Amino acid sequence: MRKIRISQSARHDFLEIRSYVVQKFGAKDWNRIAEAWKKHLNSIASNPELGSRIEELEGTGYINCKKYHYKNVFVIYSFDDTALEVHMFMPSMRDFRTHLMHRMLQARGL
């Protein structure tokens, strides 16, 4: 199975989502969602093709990048034979293209 690595920015995203869920629905709901995400990430690491292609990245040179949707949140990841790299957790209510482009520019220091 691929090793799962979560970027600092994705960790920050996850904490923001946690804060929202705990405030809106409570800690019990968050604990269930967090456990489910762990299972989903393990499933994705075993079979990264579970995710869908990211049309916004076509022609950019980014390969093996996918998005996976669960509980109104997208996880954006890339993978190779040894690892699954989680780049972003993003609530589906945000504009995906804008957030993705902002994060890509931020990652490149622009």
ABEGO torsion letter per residue (X at the ends): XBBBBBBAAAAAAAAAAAAAAAAAAEAAAAAAAAAAAAAAAAAAAABAAABBBBAAABGAGBBGBBBBBBGGBBBBBBBBAABBBBABBBBAABBAAAAAAAAAAAAAGX
